[in-house]
Amino acid sequence: MNLDRRLELYQETTSRNNSGQYVKAYELTDTVWGALNPLVSTETFEANQKYGYAVVQFVIRYNTAVKHSWQLKHNGDKYNVLGILHNNRRVYTTLVCKIRDNDT
């Protein structure tokens, strides 16, 4: 497997702003090498708006620290982690991720 993509892993954090409300943010946790495998790309209408999304797999070295609440960044695009699959030999971890074209 060719792990030739540089990936940044972001952990979800919460803090309070000046008015006492909780604010969700993401903090850089690790930078790893991985492989990119595209799975699905589509466009659809939701609430009278057209949007597209893509589902991809990123394969990284075995890592049990990654959680579903984390985000992954590759080439400036942010992906939400949908699923985490560890292989039986503890060599690789597969991250199933989704990106929408109008997410910020």
Secondary structure, DSSP 8 states (H G I E B T S, - for coil): ----EEEEEEEEEEEE-TTS-EEEEEEEEEEEEEEEEEEEEEEEEETTEEEEEEEEEEEEE--S---TT-EEEETTEEEEEEEEEE-TTSSEEEEEEEEETT--
